[in-house]
Amino acid sequence: MLTLQFGQCGNQLGCDLFSKVSSDIGSSNTGVSYGANYEYTENTIEKWFDGIAECGRHCARAILVDTEEKVVKKVCKDANSSWIYRTGNVVCQSGGGSANNWAYGYTINSRRLSNAVLNVTRQEMEKLDRSQGFLLLLSSAGGTGSGIGSRMVELLREEYETKPIIATIVLPFTFGEVCTQNYNTILTLAKFSDRADLSVLFENEQMHSMCTNLLKNSNTTLHDMNSIISENLLAVFQPSNDARCNTNFLISKIANHPNFRFVTVKSTPHTPATSLQYEPTHKWEVYIRHLKQTLRVSKSQMELTNAQLKTPNPTLSKTTMSHVYSPCVSNVLVTRGKSMENDIMMLEDLQTEHLYPEWITLNSFTHLHQERRFLNRDKFLALISNNSEIHRPLDLYLDKAWGSYKCAAFLHQYKQFGLEEDDFLEAFAKIENIVHVYKSLKSHNGK
């Protein structure tokens, strides 16, 4: 899988992701046999790395794209002792960034950089006997990641029509970051909605709250938030016991309907590193039940409950779980850790028909397992969910962008770089339609 990192967020996230890949395969306490660990390590290296440099370190299979050298230089320097980035895979033409302007990144900076990015991409793809496609990392708030990323997903789709494209899109804080972030986010999501096969959405607000509530980090930084995102991605993409599980398999299970291509990832447990060895490890059913609670909708305000910000509760019984849940197009549960005879995985909570619409005829739930320990944890679970609650952040950014658009706020900044009224209206219409189809999802019991 070829990773393309765009802008400050994409490059910082990519660096953290590859560092965690390296830490995972470097773990000494794997919980599996030498042979099983060797196979896992080999599959991991084949997926994420491309040979070994003269210094003896693995070369990340990644392309770094930015319009400012500062971040790229830092992430290349921060690569840890067991891996590096290839200097030839850095595409950076210093021009002062994209001024938090999607149009400037999309029309001006992409024109300067796209040929170079495509050339490096072709070189990387030609090295592969078999390709699992592309993983794109970017933020939707600024101008470089959102603008250049949007242009590159178009060009990649034109040139590699049959290759899977998975995008990781980091959504901005609801209040803050930059004044143009809502425009940038809507324009980005509109481009990715029909070019990428699957877009994994992470909300900065949610990541920050997890750092504060679960990891007890009162001075949360972007690095801390990226750490949770990269753990989630790694839990999804690292090898499982199912040999079929490549990117095409994952896309076919979670986003096989063209109208539903956005997903979120919920994971558990999250524990501060300093207290990891003291925290109890619960049975699988406790964690699985906890993940189902992250799909719960409050009966009072019909808002998504923040179960993700709570620790798993072993006393929660099935009899207390008569709640309304988000209708799901599909769910993929990835479990990592040792399964025991006295600790059976009870999957009924996520298989129950009331979670899924009646019109879905295919199996909407998929379970993937890996016996090997993940990042030195006894157990770790990730739920990739394509459910109705995805409309909530999209609806929020859309509402804010419309509010600015009706006042013609900041439009001149986009028009001077070629964006017209029709471009905005087309993007609004696309996201409005996506919000509508997700809102219209009804579960088996009609709720």
C-alpha positions as CSV (number, residue, x, y, z in Angstrom):
1,M,0.0,0.0,0.0
2,L,1.4,3.4,-1.0
3,T,0.8,6.2,1.5
4,L,0.6,9.8,0.3
5,Q,0.9,12.4,3.0
6,F,-0.4,15.9,2.3
7,G,0.3,19.1,4.2
8,Q,1.3,19.6,7.8
9,C,-1.4,17.3,9.3
10,G,-0.9,14.5,6.7
11,N,2.9,14.5,7.1
12,Q,2.8,14.6,10.9
13,L,0.2,11.8,11.0
14,G,2.1,9.7,8.5
15,C,5.3,10.0,10.6
16,D,3.5,8.8,13.7
17,L,1.8,6.0,11.7
18,F,5.1,4.6,10.4
19,S,6.7,4.9,13.9
20,K,3.8,2.9,15.3
21,V,4.2,0.3,12.6
22,S,7.9,0.0,13.5
23,S,7.0,-0.3,17.3
24,D,4.4,-2.9,16.6
25,I,6.7,-5.3,14.7
26,G,9.5,-4.5,17.2
27,S,7.5,-5.7,20.2
28,S,9.1,-8.5,22.1
29,N,6.0,-9.8,23.9
30,T,3.9,-10.9,20.9
31,G,1.9,-13.7,22.5
32,V,2.3,-16.0,19.5
33,S,4.8,-18.5,18.2
34,Y,8.0,-17.4,16.4
35,G,6.6,-18.6,13.1
36,A,3.4,-16.7,13.5
37,N,5.2,-13.6,14.5
38,Y,7.6,-13.9,11.6
39,E,4.7,-14.2,9.1
40,Y,3.0,-11.2,10.7
41,T,6.3,-9.1,10.5
42,E,6.9,-10.1,6.9
43,N,3.4,-9.1,5.9
44,T,3.7,-5.8,7.7
45,I,7.0,-4.9,6.1
46,E,5.7,-5.8,2.7
47,K,2.7,-3.5,3.2
48,W,4.3,-0.5,4.7
49,F,8.0,-0.5,3.7
50,D,10.0,-0.6,0.5
51,G,13.4,-2.3,1.0
52,I,16.3,-1.3,3.3
53,A,18.5,1.7,2.9
54,E,22.3,1.7,3.1
55,C,22.1,2.7,6.7
56,G,20.2,-0.6,7.4
57,R,16.8,1.1,8.1
58,H,13.5,0.2,6.4
59,C,12.3,2.8,3.8
60,A,8.7,3.9,4.3
61,R,6.6,3.3,1.3
62,A,5.3,6.8,1.3
63,I,5.3,10.1,-0.6
64,L,5.5,13.4,1.3
65,V,3.8,16.4,-0.3
66,D,3.9,19.9,1.1
67,T,4.3,23.5,0.1
68,E,6.5,24.4,3.1
69,E,9.7,22.7,4.0
70,K,9.6,23.2,7.8
71,V,7.2,20.3,8.6
72,V,8.6,17.9,6.0
73,K,12.2,18.4,7.2
74,K,11.1,17.8,10.8
75,V,9.2,14.6,10.1
76,C,12.1,13.2,8.0
77,K,14.4,14.0,10.9
78,D,11.9,12.5,13.4
79,A,11.7,9.1,11.7
80,N,13.0,6.7,14.3
81,S,16.0,4.5,14.4
82,S,14.5,1.6,12.5
83,W,13.0,3.4,9.5
84,I,13.4,6.4,7.2
85,Y,11.7,8.3,4.4
86,R,13.3,8.2,1.0
87,T,14.5,11.8,0.1
88,G,13.5,11.2,-3.5
89,N,9.9,10.7,-2.3
90,V,9.6,14.2,-0.9
91,V,7.8,16.6,-3.1
92,C,8.0,20.1,-1.7
93,Q,8.2,23.4,-3.5
94,S,8.5,26.1,-0.9
95,G,6.0,28.8,-1.8
96,G,4.7,30.0,1.5
97,G,1.9,27.4,1.9
98,S,-1.6,27.6,0.6
99,A,-2.9,30.4,2.9
100,N,-5.7,28.1,4.3
101,N,-7.3,28.5,1.0
102,W,-8.6,25.3,-0.7
103,A,-8.8,27.1,-4.1
104,Y,-5.1,28.2,-3.9
105,G,-4.0,24.6,-3.1
106,Y,-6.3,23.0,-5.7
107,T,-5.6,25.3,-8.7
108,I,-2.2,26.9,-8.1
109,N,-0.1,24.7,-5.9
110,S,-1.4,21.5,-7.3
111,R,-0.4,22.8,-10.8
112,R,3.2,23.2,-9.5
113,L,3.4,19.9,-7.7
114,S,1.0,17.4,-9.3
115,N,3.4,16.2,-12.1
116,A,6.2,15.6,-9.6
117,V,3.8,13.7,-7.3
118,L,2.5,11.5,-10.2
119,N,6.0,10.8,-11.4
120,V,7.1,9.6,-7.9
121,T,3.8,7.6,-7.6
122,R,4.5,5.8,-11.0
123,Q,8.0,4.9,-9.8
124,E,6.7,3.5,-6.6
125,M,3.9,1.6,-8.3
126,E,6.2,0.1,-10.9
127,K,8.3,-1.5,-8.1
128,L,5.3,-3.5,-6.8
129,D,4.5,-7.0,-8.0
130,R,1.0,-6.5,-6.5
131,S,-0.5,-3.3,-5.2
132,Q,-3.0,-2.8,-2.4
133,G,-3.7,0.7,-3.7
134,F,-3.3,4.1,-2.0
135,L,-3.8,5.5,1.5
136,L,-4.1,9.3,1.5
137,L,-3.6,11.2,4.8
138,L,-4.8,14.9,5.0
139,S,-6.6,17.5,7.0
140,S,-9.7,19.2,5.5
141,A,-9.1,22.5,7.4
142,G,-6.2,24.1,5.7
143,G,-5.3,24.8,2.1
144,T,-2.5,22.4,1.1
145,G,-3.8,19.1,2.4
146,S,-7.3,19.8,1.4
147,G,-6.6,21.5,-1.9
148,I,-3.7,19.6,-3.3
149,G,-5.1,16.4,-1.8
150,S,-8.4,17.0,-3.6
151,R,-6.7,17.5,-6.9
152,M,-4.4,14.5,-6.4
153,V,-7.3,12.1,-5.6
154,E,-8.9,13.2,-9.0
155,L,-5.6,12.5,-10.9
156,L,-5.0,9.2,-9.1
157,R,-8.5,8.0,-9.9
158,E,-8.0,9.0,-13.6
159,E,-4.7,7.2,-13.9
160,Y,-5.4,4.2,-11.6
161,E,-9.0,3.5,-12.3
162,T,-9.1,0.0,-10.7
163,K,-6.8,0.6,-7.7
164,P,-8.4,1.1,-4.3
165,I,-8.1,4.5,-2.8
166,I,-8.6,5.0,0.9
167,A,-8.5,8.5,2.4
168,T,-8.0,9.4,6.0
169,I,-9.5,12.9,6.4
170,V,-9.0,14.7,9.7
171,L,-11.9,17.1,10.4
172,P,-11.3,20.4,12.2
173,F,-12.4,21.6,15.6
174,T,-16.0,22.9,15.3
175,F,-14.9,26.3,16.7
176,G,-11.4,27.5,15.9
177,E,-8.5,26.6,13.7
178,V,-9.1,28.9,10.6
179,C,-12.0,31.1,9.4
180,T,-12.2,29.3,6.0
181,Q,-12.1,25.8,7.4
182,N,-15.8,25.1,6.7
183,Y,-15.5,26.0,3.0
184,N,-12.3,23.9,2.8
185,T,-13.9,20.9,4.5
186,I,-17.1,20.9,2.3
187,L,-15.0,21.3,-0.9
188,T,-12.7,18.5,0.2
189,L,-15.4,16.1,1.2
190,A,-17.3,16.8,-2.1
191,K,-14.2,15.8,-4.2
192,F,-13.4,12.7,-2.1
193,S,-17.0,11.5,-2.0
194,D,-17.0,10.0,-5.5
195,R,-13.2,9.6,-6.1
196,A,-12.1,7.7,-3.1
197,D,-13.5,4.2,-2.5
198,L,-13.5,4.8,1.2
199,S,-13.0,7.9,3.4
200,V,-12.2,7.4,7.0
201,L,-13.2,10.5,9.0
202,F,-11.6,11.5,12.3
203,E,-12.9,14.5,14.3
204,N,-10.2,16.6,16.0
205,E,-12.7,17.4,18.7
206,Q,-13.3,13.7,19.5
207,M,-9.6,12.9,19.5
208,H,-8.9,15.8,21.9
209,S,-11.6,14.6,24.2
210,M,-10.3,11.1,24.2
211,C,-6.8,12.4,25.1
212,T,-8.3,14.4,28.0
213,N,-10.8,11.9,29.3
214,L,-9.3,8.5,28.7
215,L,-5.5,9.2,28.6
216,K,-5.8,11.9,31.4
217,N,-3.6,14.3,29.4
218,S,-4.4,17.8,30.4
219,N,-1.9,19.3,28.0
220,T,-3.0,17.6,24.8
221,T,-1.0,18.3,21.7
222,L,-1.6,17.6,18.0
223,H,1.0,14.8,18.4
224,D,-1.2,13.1,21.1
225,M,-4.3,13.4,18.9
226,N,-2.3,12.0,15.9
227,S,-1.2,9.1,18.1
228,I,-4.8,8.0,18.6
229,I,-5.6,8.3,14.9
230,S,-2.6,6.3,13.9
231,E,-3.4,3.6,16.4
232,N,-6.9,3.3,15.0
233,L,-5.6,3.1,11.4
234,L,-3.0,0.6,12.4
235,A,-5.5,-1.6,14.2
236,V,-7.5,-1.6,10.9
237,F,-4.8,-2.2,8.4
238,Q,-2.3,-4.5,10.2
239,P,-2.4,-8.2,9.2
240,S,-5.3,-10.3,10.4
241,N,-5.7,-14.1,10.4
242,D,-7.9,-13.8,7.3
243,A,-5.6,-14.0,4.3
244,R,-8.2,-12.4,2.1
245,C,-8.1,-9.2,4.2
246,N,-6.5,-6.6,1.9
247,T,-7.8,-3.1,1.0
248,N,-10.2,-4.4,-1.7
249,F,-11.7,-6.9,0.8
250,L,-12.1,-4.2,3.4
251,I,-13.8,-1.8,1.0
252,S,-16.1,-4.6,-0.3
253,K,-17.3,-5.2,3.3
254,I,-17.6,-1.7,4.7
255,A,-18.4,0.6,1.6
256,N,-19.9,-1.6,-1.1
257,H,-22.8,0.8,-1.7
258,P,-21.8,3.9,-3.8
259,N,-24.0,6.3,-1.7
260,F,-22.3,5.3,1.6
261,R,-18.5,5.8,1.4
262,F,-17.7,7.5,4.7
263,V,-16.8,5.6,7.8
264,T,-15.6,6.2,11.4
265,V,-13.4,4.1,13.6
266,K,-14.2,3.4,17.3
267,S,-11.6,1.6,19.4
268,T,-10.9,0.3,22.9
269,P,-9.2,0.1,25.3
270,H,-7.3,3.4,25.6
271,T,-5.1,3.6,28.7
272,P,-2.4,6.1,29.8
273,A,1.0,4.5,29.0
274,T,2.2,5.1,32.6
275,S,-0.6,2.9,34.0
276,L,-0.9,0.4,31.2
277,Q,0.6,-2.5,33.3
278,Y,-1.8,-1.8,36.2
279,E,-5.0,-1.7,34.3
280,P,-7.2,-4.8,34.3
281,T,-7.8,-6.6,31.0
282,H,-11.5,-7.4,30.6
283,K,-13.1,-10.3,28.7
284,W,-13.8,-9.8,25.0
285,E,-17.6,-9.4,25.6
286,V,-17.0,-6.4,27.8
287,Y,-15.1,-4.6,25.1
288,I,-17.5,-5.7,22.3
289,R,-20.5,-4.5,24.3
290,H,-18.7,-1.2,25.0
291,L,-18.1,-0.7,21.2
292,K,-21.8,-1.3,20.6
293,Q,-22.5,1.5,23.1
294,T,-20.5,3.9,20.9
295,L,-23.3,3.4,18.3
296,R,-26.0,4.4,20.8
297,V,-28.3,7.4,20.3
298,S,-29.7,9.2,23.3
299,K,-33.5,8.9,23.5
300,S,-33.7,12.3,25.0
301,Q,-31.9,14.5,22.5
302,M,-31.3,12.0,19.7
303,E,-27.7,12.8,19.8
304,L,-24.8,10.4,19.7
305,T,-23.7,9.5,23.2
306,N,-20.1,9.8,24.0
307,A,-19.5,6.3,25.1
308,Q,-16.1,6.4,23.3
309,L,-15.0,8.8,26.0
310,K,-15.7,6.4,28.8
311,T,-13.9,3.3,30.0
312,P,-15.4,-0.1,29.3
313,N,-17.9,-1.1,32.1
314,P,-17.7,-4.8,33.0
315,T,-21.0,-4.5,35.0
316,L,-23.0,-3.4,32.0
317,S,-25.4,-6.2,31.2
318,K,-27.5,-6.9,28.2
319,T,-30.7,-6.2,30.1
320,T,-29.7,-2.6,30.6
321,M,-29.0,-2.0,26.9
322,S,-32.5,-1.1,25.6
323,H,-31.4,1.9,23.7
324,V,-31.8,3.3,20.2
325,Y,-28.8,2.6,18.0
326,S,-27.6,4.3,14.9
327,P,-28.7,2.4,11.7
328,C,-25.6,0.9,10.1
329,V,-24.9,0.1,6.5
330,S,-22.1,-2.1,7.7
331,N,-19.7,-2.8,10.5
332,V,-16.3,-4.5,10.5
333,L,-14.9,-5.5,13.9
334,V,-11.2,-6.1,14.2
335,T,-10.0,-7.9,17.4
336,R,-6.4,-8.3,18.3
337,G,-5.1,-10.5,21.1
338,K,-5.3,-14.0,22.5
339,S,-8.6,-15.8,22.5
340,M,-9.1,-18.4,25.3
341,E,-11.6,-21.1,25.9
342,N,-13.0,-19.3,29.0
343,D,-13.1,-16.0,27.2
344,I,-15.2,-16.5,24.1
345,M,-16.0,-13.6,21.7
346,M,-19.7,-13.0,21.8
347,L,-20.5,-11.2,18.5
348,E,-24.3,-11.2,18.8
349,D,-24.3,-7.5,20.0
350,L,-23.0,-6.3,16.7
351,Q,-24.8,-9.0,14.6
352,T,-28.3,-8.2,15.7
353,E,-30.6,-7.3,12.9
354,H,-32.0,-4.2,14.5
355,L,-28.7,-2.4,13.7
356,Y,-29.1,-2.8,10.0
357,P,-31.7,-1.7,7.3
358,E,-34.0,-4.3,5.8
359,W,-32.9,-3.5,2.3
360,I,-29.4,-4.7,2.9
361,T,-29.2,-8.3,1.6
362,L,-25.5,-9.0,2.1
363,N,-24.0,-9.8,5.4
364,S,-23.5,-6.4,7.0
365,F,-21.2,-7.5,9.8
366,T,-17.7,-8.8,9.4
367,H,-15.3,-10.0,12.1
368,L,-11.5,-10.1,11.6
369,H,-9.1,-11.5,14.3
370,Q,-5.4,-11.5,14.9
371,E,-4.0,-13.6,17.8
372,R,-0.8,-11.5,18.0
373,R,-0.7,-8.8,20.6
374,F,-1.0,-5.2,19.2
375,L,1.5,-2.6,20.4
376,N,2.1,-4.5,23.6
377,R,-1.6,-4.6,24.6
378,D,-3.2,-7.9,25.6
379,K,-6.3,-6.9,23.7
380,F,-7.3,-4.1,21.3
381,L,-10.5,-3.8,19.3
382,A,-11.4,-1.5,16.4
383,L,-14.9,-1.1,15.0
384,I,-15.0,0.4,11.5
385,S,-18.6,1.6,11.2
386,N,-20.6,3.0,8.3
387,N,-23.6,4.4,10.1
388,S,-26.1,7.2,10.1
389,E,-24.4,9.3,12.7
390,I,-21.8,10.2,10.0
391,H,-24.2,12.9,8.9
392,R,-23.8,14.9,12.1
393,P,-20.3,16.4,11.6
394,L,-21.0,16.8,7.9
395,D,-24.3,18.6,8.6
396,L,-22.6,20.9,11.0
397,Y,-19.8,22.0,8.6
398,L,-22.3,22.3,5.9
399,D,-24.5,24.6,8.0
400,K,-21.6,26.8,8.9
401,A,-20.3,27.0,5.3
402,W,-23.8,27.9,4.1
403,G,-24.0,30.7,6.7
404,S,-20.7,32.2,5.5
405,Y,-21.7,31.7,1.8
406,K,-25.0,33.6,2.2
407,C,-23.0,36.5,3.6
408,A,-20.5,36.2,0.8
409,A,-17.8,35.9,3.5
410,F,-14.3,35.2,2.2
411,L,-15.6,34.3,-1.3
412,H,-13.3,36.8,-3.0
413,Q,-10.3,34.8,-1.6
414,Y,-11.5,31.7,-3.6
415,K,-12.7,33.5,-6.7
416,Q,-9.3,35.1,-7.3
417,F,-7.9,31.6,-7.8
418,G,-10.6,30.4,-10.2
419,L,-13.4,29.1,-8.1
420,E,-16.9,30.2,-9.2
421,E,-20.3,30.3,-7.6
422,D,-21.2,27.0,-9.4
423,D,-18.3,25.2,-7.8
424,F,-19.5,26.1,-4.3
425,L,-23.1,25.2,-5.2
426,E,-22.1,21.8,-6.6
427,A,-20.1,21.0,-3.5
428,F,-22.9,22.0,-1.2
429,A,-25.4,19.9,-3.3
430,K,-23.1,16.8,-3.0
431,I,-22.7,17.1,0.7
432,E,-26.4,17.8,1.2
433,N,-27.2,14.7,-0.7
434,I,-24.8,12.6,1.4
435,V,-26.2,14.1,4.6
436,H,-29.7,13.2,3.3
437,V,-29.0,9.6,2.5
438,Y,-27.3,9.0,5.9
439,K,-30.2,10.7,7.7
440,S,-32.7,8.6,5.8
441,L,-31.1,5.3,7.0
442,K,-33.7,3.2,8.9
443,S,-32.8,0.2,10.9
444,H,-34.6,-3.2,10.7
445,N,-37.2,-2.0,13.3
446,G,-37.8,1.2,11.4
447,K,-36.1,3.6,13.8
